[in-house]
Structures are given as C-alpha cells and as structure tokens.
C-alpha cells in the first residue's frame, strides 16, 4: 500500500529536474560570496519580494531567528500573534539566542488588528523592555493556512511603524498566500523590513530558506548566520534546487490548494469528522474528530495515511507536491475505512 503523507509539505522529494540541476550546479565558496548559484538565487529572491537584498540559509527557523537577531538587542521585546511559528516551533530560540522577550498577542486565525498592536507597545520606561519588533506570519500555520488580506496587513504594519517598530514577516508559505490571493509575494514583503521564505515546503526543494530585507539588515544577518554555524560553503548544489522551485513550482501551488479543498469537502462527509470549510484557504485542512486524535492517527496509519494531531480531537492534513488528486480520493476511501473501525 502506497503511503499518503499529509503530515507536512516538508516531506516532498526533489523532482528529477531538480536533481539534474543539483548535479550540474556551478558552485563556489558562499561564505566568501563566491558561489554563483547562491548569488543568483539571492538576487532573484530579493527582486521577487521587492526588497534590497537576501541571504540563503539552511532553514526557515534560522531565517526567522536571523531577522530577530538583526532587528533586536538583548532586553528588547518582539510582538507576535500567540499561535506564531516563532513561539511554538523554534525551540525557544527567541530568548535563548538573543535575550529577547516575546509578547504573544491574541489574534483571529493568526491575524492581528492595528488596535491590538498599538495597545501592546510598551511605554518608554526604565521598568519595561523596549518593544522593538513586530513579527507577522503569512500564511499562518496554526491559524489554518490563513492568508493575510493585503490591506489588513498594510494597516497592521503601519500601526507598528507609527510605534517605531521594525516589521518582520515569517513568509515560510508566502507563495501559497500569493497564489491564493492572486497577488505577487511583494504585495506583503515589500511593506516589511525583512521577510523569510521557505523553498523546502510547498515549493518542493529538499533544503533551504532565504531571508530578504533592507541591505543593512541582511548585512547583519550574514554576520549572525556565521555565528550560528549557518555559513555553507559550496551551497550552490542546494541553491540550484531552490532556484528551480522558485521558477517552476510557485504557480502549481494552486493544485495543492484545490486538492486541500477536495480533501476538506470529502472529510466533511465522513461520520465523526467535522471541517470548517471556510477555513480552508490554502493547502492545509484541520479536521475535528469525535474520537481522540492520537487514536485516529494510529488508525489512519494502519491504512497508510499519515497525519499529525494538533489537539486532543483535531488533526492537520497538508497537501503538497507529492500528493495528487488521485491520492486525495484514495486517502478519503482509506480514512472512511479507518474511522469506521
């Protein structure tokens, strides 16, 4: 039985075309700035996001952490939505690496309001940390793959700017947002001081993310990348796959979104499963279950369907490059069989 893996869009395998580019990539020492493939990738990312410069890094977590380290100093504070990736999935890096205090803010499916941001900024007082950075996320993972409406994003960014904050965007799945909204990724990224994007999620590359931003931010990020051991040498073999993903796999994200909608509508018909179809905006489906999620995941696994619990009675299913429309229909049949047990 072929496994159908919905655990994340990070599980994709490089395509044959990607593997050929990896094998043929022109390389040099990137720490010296001499890898032509990395340089080309960084230039294209910056151009595509409407920002001044970019740096190639191993992971989305490192990209976000370099941004926080570049924008903040020890004792500062970063405002972020309470379900954000930097709070839940980056190993406590914000305080551990930088001595920066995260301030979780209540949101609506991961989205903030200008009023919430304005109210959270600390008074300039010796008793308070300095509120220095606003970190946003698009799409928002724990929000359900939520896409920020551009005008709401702009209003929240402007609220942060009025308070003197720098703005970072965790755009690990920014290209999903762009495809879903029918807008360029720069519609959001160009409003920020820094934006991270990931190549190894929906875009299907095996490794890598980038941080783009103001030139001074990226200069500092390059210093911090070295400090964290993220300086890769002949990294063009990785950048080649990322370039291919950027050039060939963005528009096809619409297929993942359509498959997620098909999956959600099918799951909504399964006894004991409820899905809020209005929340299925991109490639993620969150399903609520009558039975415990751990039990349901174990039953699904026996049928070759992999999905992660996200709560006592909820699971997340993520569509990606390696899940076809036929796989969706096959998975629904397996899910119905598993949950009928």
C-alpha positions in Angstrom: 0.0 0.0 0.0 1.5 3.4 -1.0 1.7 5.7 2.0 -0.1 9.1 1.5 1.8 11.6 3.7 -0.2 14.6 4.9 2.0 15.3 7.9 3.5 18.4 6.3 4.6 20.0 3.0 8.2 19.5 4.2 8.1 15.8 3.3 8.4 16.3 -0.5 11.2 14.7 -2.5 13.2 16.6 -5.1 11.9 16.1 -8.7 14.1 14.6 -11.4 14.6 18.0 -13.0 15.7 19.4 -9.6 18.2 16.5 -9.2 19.7 17.2 -12.6 20.3 20.9 -11.7 21.8 19.9 -8.4 24.2 17.6 -10.2 25.2 20.3 -12.7 25.2 23.3 -10.4 28.0 25.8 -10.7 29.5 26.3 -7.2 32.0 28.3 -5.2 32.6 29.2 -1.5 29.5 31.0 -0.4 31.0 32.3 2.9 33.4 34.2 0.6 30.4 35.3 -1.5 31.8 33.3 -4.4 29.0 30.8 -5.2 27.4 32.0 -8.4 24.3 29.9 -8.0 23.7 31.1 -4.4 24.3 34.7 -5.6 21.8 34.3 -8.4 19.2 32.8 -6.0 19.6 35.7 -3.5 19.3 38.3 -6.2 16.1 36.7 -7.6 14.5 36.3 -4.1 15.2 40.0 -3.3 13.8 41.1 -6.7 10.7 38.9 -6.3 10.0 40.2 -2.8 10.6 43.8 -3.6 13.4 44.1 -1.1 17.0 45.2 -1.3 19.0 42.1 -0.6 18.7 38.4 0.5 20.7 35.7 2.2 20.3 31.9 1.6 20.1 29.9 4.9 19.5 26.2 5.8 16.1 26.6 7.3 13.1 28.8 7.9 13.8 28.8 11.6 17.2 30.2 11.0 15.8 32.8 8.7 13.4 34.0 11.3 16.0 33.9 14.1 18.5 35.9 12.0 15.8 38.5 11.5 15.1 38.8 15.2 18.8 38.9 16.0 19.4 41.6 13.4 16.5 43.8 14.5 16.7 43.4 18.3 19.1 43.6 21.2 19.1 41.8 24.5 16.3 43.0 26.7 14.1 44.0 23.7 10.6 42.7 23.0 9.1 41.2 19.9 5.3 41.4 19.4 3.8 38.3 17.6 0.5 36.5 17.4 0.0 33.9 20.1 0.0 31.0 17.7 3.0 32.0 15.7 5.7 29.7 14.5 8.5 31.6 16.3 6.7 30.9 19.6 5.7 27.3 19.1 8.1 25.6 16.7 11.6 27.2 17.0 12.8 25.6 20.2 12.6 28.6 22.4 15.2 30.3 20.2 13.9 33.9 20.7 15.0 34.2 24.4 17.7 31.5 24.2 19.7 33.1 21.3 19.0 36.8 21.6 17.7 37.5 25.2 14.6 38.9 23.5 11.2 38.7 25.2 8.3 37.5 23.0 5.0 39.1 23.7 2.1 36.9 22.4 -0.9 38.8 21.1 -4.4 37.5 20.7 -5.4 37.1 17.0 -8.2 35.9 14.8 -7.0 32.8 13.0 -3.5 34.1 13.3 -4.3 37.7 12.1 -3.8 40.8 14.3 -5.5 44.2 14.2 -3.8 47.6 14.3 -5.5 48.3 17.6 -4.0 45.1 19.2 -0.6 46.1 18.0 -0.8 49.7 19.2 -2.1 48.7 22.6 0.7 46.2 23.1 3.6 48.6 22.6 5.3 49.4 25.9 5.7 52.9 27.3 9.3 54.1 27.2 10.1 53.5 30.8 13.1 52.0 32.6 10.9 49.2 34.1 9.8 48.0 30.6 11.5 46.1 27.9 11.8 48.1 24.7 9.2 47.0 22.2 11.4 46.7 19.1 9.9 44.4 16.5 6.6 43.2 15.1 6.7 39.7 13.7 3.8 38.5 11.4 3.2 35.2 9.6 1.7 34.6 6.2 0.2 32.1 5.6 -0.4 31.5 9.3 0.1 27.8 10.1 -1.8 27.3 13.3 -4.5 29.7 12.0 -5.2 27.1 9.4 -3.1 28.2 6.5 -4.7 31.7 6.7 -3.9 34.3 4.1 -3.5 37.9 5.3 -5.6 40.3 3.2 -3.2 42.8 1.9 -5.0 45.9 3.2 -5.3 44.4 6.7 -1.6 43.5 6.6 -0.8 47.1 5.5 -2.8 48.6 8.3 -1.1 46.4 10.9 2.3 47.2 9.5 1.5 50.9 9.6 0.4 50.6 13.3 3.8 49.0 14.0 5.7 51.7 12.1 3.8 54.5 14.0 5.1 53.0 17.2 8.6 52.9 15.9 8.8 49.1 15.4 10.6 47.2 12.7 8.5 44.6 10.9 9.4 41.1 10.1 7.3 38.6 8.1 7.6 34.9 8.5 6.7 34.1 5.0 7.6 30.4 5.0 4.4 29.8 2.9 4.2 33.3 1.4 4.0 31.9 -2.1 0.9 29.9 -1.0 -0.6 33.2 0.1 0.3 34.9 -3.2 -1.2 32.2 -5.3 -4.4 32.0 -3.2 -4.8 35.8 -3.3 -3.8 36.3 -6.9 -1.1 38.8 -5.9 2.7 38.9 -6.1 4.6 38.0 -2.9 6.0 41.5 -2.9 2.5 42.8 -2.1 3.2 41.8 1.5 7.0 41.5 1.6 7.8 45.0 0.2 6.0 46.5 3.2 8.4 44.9 5.7 12.0 45.4 6.9 12.6 41.7 6.4 10.8 38.6 5.1 11.7 35.0 5.2 10.6 32.5 2.6 11.0 28.7 2.5 11.9 26.6 -0.5 11.5 23.2 1.2 7.8 23.3 2.0 5.2 23.8 -0.8 7.9 24.6 -3.4 9.3 21.2 -3.0 13.1 21.8 -2.7 15.0 19.5 -0.4 16.7 22.2 1.7 16.7 25.9 2.3 15.1 29.2 3.0 16.0 32.8 2.4 15.8 36.0 4.4 15.3 39.2 2.4 15.2 42.7 3.6 16.9 46.1 3.8 20.5 45.9 2.9 21.7 46.8 6.4 19.5 44.0 7.9 20.9 41.4 5.5 24.5 42.5 6.3 23.9 41.9 10.0 22.1 38.7 9.2 25.1 37.4 7.3 27.3 38.1 10.4 24.8 36.3 12.6 24.5 33.3 10.2 28.2 32.8 10.6 27.9 33.0 14.3 25.2 30.3 14.3 27.2 28.0 12.1 24.9 28.5 9.1 27.6 29.5 6.7 27.6 26.9 4.0 30.4 26.5 1.5 29.6 25.1 -2.0 25.9 25.7 -1.3 25.1 26.1 -5.0 24.0 22.4 -5.1 21.2 23.4 -2.7 20.5 26.8 -4.2 20.1 25.2 -7.6 17.1 23.2 -6.3 15.7 26.3 -4.7 16.0 28.3 -7.9 14.2 25.5 -9.8 11.5 25.5 -7.2 11.1 29.3 -7.3 10.9 29.3 -11.1 8.7 26.2 -11.7 6.7 25.4 -8.6 5.0 28.6 -7.5 2.1 28.6 -9.8 1.5 24.9 -9.3 0.7 25.6 -5.6 -2.9 26.2 -6.9 -3.1 22.4 -7.4 -2.3 21.8 -3.7 -5.0 24.3 -2.7 -7.6 22.6 -5.0 -6.6 19.2 -3.5 -7.0 20.6 0.0 -10.5 21.8 -0.8 -11.3 18.4 -2.3 -10.0 16.7 0.8 -11.8 19.0 3.1 -15.1 18.5 1.4 -14.7 14.8 1.4 -13.7 14.7 5.1 -16.8 16.8 5.9 -18.9 13.8 4.7 -17.1 11.2 7.0 -19.1 10.3 10.1 -17.4 11.6 13.2 -15.4 14.3 11.3 -16.2 18.0 11.1 -14.3 20.5 8.9 -14.8 24.3 8.8 -14.7 24.7 5.0 -14.4 28.5 5.3 -11.0 28.0 7.0 -9.5 26.0 4.0 -7.8 28.8 2.2 -4.6 27.2 1.0 -3.0 23.8 1.3 -4.0 22.9 4.9 -7.0 21.1 6.3 -7.8 21.0 10.0 -10.3 18.3 10.9 -12.1 17.9 14.3 -12.8 14.4 15.4 -15.3 12.7 17.6 -12.6 10.3 18.9 -9.2 11.2 20.3 -6.8 12.5 17.7 -4.0 10.1 18.8 -6.2 7.1 18.3 -7.5 8.4 15.0 -3.9 9.0 13.7 -3.0 5.5 14.7 -6.0 4.0 12.8 -5.1 6.2 9.8 -1.5 5.0 9.9 -2.7 1.4 9.6 -4.3 2.4 6.3 -1.2 4.1 5.1 -2.4 7.7 5.7 -0.1 9.9 7.8 -1.5 12.9 9.6 -0.4 14.8 12.7 -2.6 15.5 15.7 -2.9 19.2 16.5 -5.0 18.9 19.6 -6.9 16.3 21.7 -9.5 15.9 19.0 -8.0 17.5 15.9 -5.6 16.6 13.1 -3.9 18.6 10.4 -3.6 17.3 6.8 -1.3 19.2 4.4 -1.4 18.9 0.6 1.8 19.2 -1.4 3.8 18.4 -4.5 3.8 14.6 -3.8 0.1 14.3 -3.2 -2.0 14.0 -6.4 -5.8 14.4 -6.9 -6.0 10.6 -7.3 -4.2 10.3 -3.9 -6.8 12.6 -2.3 -9.6 10.3 -3.5 -7.7 7.2 -2.4 -6.9 8.8 1.0 -10.6 9.6 1.6 -11.6 6.0 1.0 -8.9 4.8 3.4 -9.9 7.4 6.0 -13.6 6.3 5.8 -12.5 2.7 6.3 -10.1 3.6 9.2 -12.6 5.7 11.2 -15.4 3.2 10.7 -13.4 0.8 12.9 
